Amino acid sequence: MTWHFERDQLALDLIASLPLEAQFAFFNLIPRLEEDPDAVTQPHGLDVEGPVRMRSATLPGAITILLISDNTRRINLVAVINPSAQP
């Protein structure tokens, strides 16, 4: 079974909220995510053992937060963080 990036409405809205350069970078990241999501992301938050984990990927001007499920082999984009907007 291969990995699948979920292209749901939330993901599309979050991608659309990214700066243009980050949008292109994210679309280039998707095939690599579907190949091996752990190789192209870093742990995010608590890095605990289990079938579901949070990972992050740094893009130009943004950090994306992904939910990765070993059971379903799905990858969901759940948040975008703009580091320059942080207090």
C-alpha positions in Angstrom: 0.0 0.0 0.0 1.3 3.4 -0.9 1.0 6.7 0.9 -1.7 9.2 -0.1 -1.8 12.9 0.5 -5.5 13.9 1.2 -6.5 16.7 -1.1 -9.5 17.8 0.9 -11.1 21.2 1.2 -9.1 22.1 4.3 -5.8 21.2 2.7 -6.7 23.2 -0.4 -7.7 26.2 1.7 -4.5 26.0 3.7 -2.3 25.7 0.6 -4.1 28.7 -0.9 -3.3 30.7 2.2 0.5 30.1 1.7 2.7 32.7 -0.1 3.0 31.8 -3.8 6.6 30.5 -3.4 5.5 28.2 -0.6 2.6 27.0 -2.6 4.9 25.8 -5.4 7.3 24.3 -2.8 4.4 22.4 -1.2 3.1 21.0 -4.5 6.7 19.9 -5.2 6.8 18.2 -1.8 3.6 16.1 -2.3 5.2 13.4 -4.4 8.0 13.0 -1.9 5.5 12.9 1.0 3.7 10.1 -0.8 6.9 8.2 -1.3 8.1 8.4 2.4 6.6 11.1 4.6 9.1 10.6 7.5 12.1 11.2 5.2 10.9 14.7 4.2 9.4 15.9 7.4 10.5 16.5 11.0 8.7 15.5 14.3 6.3 18.1 15.6 5.2 18.4 19.2 5.5 15.1 21.2 7.3 12.5 19.1 5.6 9.4 20.5 5.5 5.9 19.1 2.2 4.9 17.5 0.3 4.6 14.3 -0.6 8.3 14.1 1.9 11.2 14.4 2.3 14.9 13.8 5.1 16.0 11.5 6.2 19.3 10.1 7.7 20.5 6.8 9.4 23.9 6.5 8.6 25.8 3.3 9.7 29.3 2.2 7.9 31.6 4.7 5.8 28.9 6.3 5.7 25.7 8.3 3.2 23.1 7.5 1.8 20.6 10.1 0.8 17.2 8.8 -1.0 14.3 10.4 0.4 10.9 9.2 -1.5 7.6 9.8 0.3 4.3 9.4 -3.0 2.4 9.5 -4.6 4.2 6.6 -1.4 5.4 4.9 -2.9 8.8 4.6 -1.3 12.2 5.1 -3.4 15.2 6.1 -2.4 18.8 6.1 -3.9 20.2 9.3 -2.2 23.6 9.9 0.0 26.2 8.4 2.2 28.4 10.7 3.6 31.7 9.5 6.7 32.2 11.6 6.9 35.9 10.9 3.4 36.4 12.3 4.3 34.8 15.7 4.5 37.3 18.6 
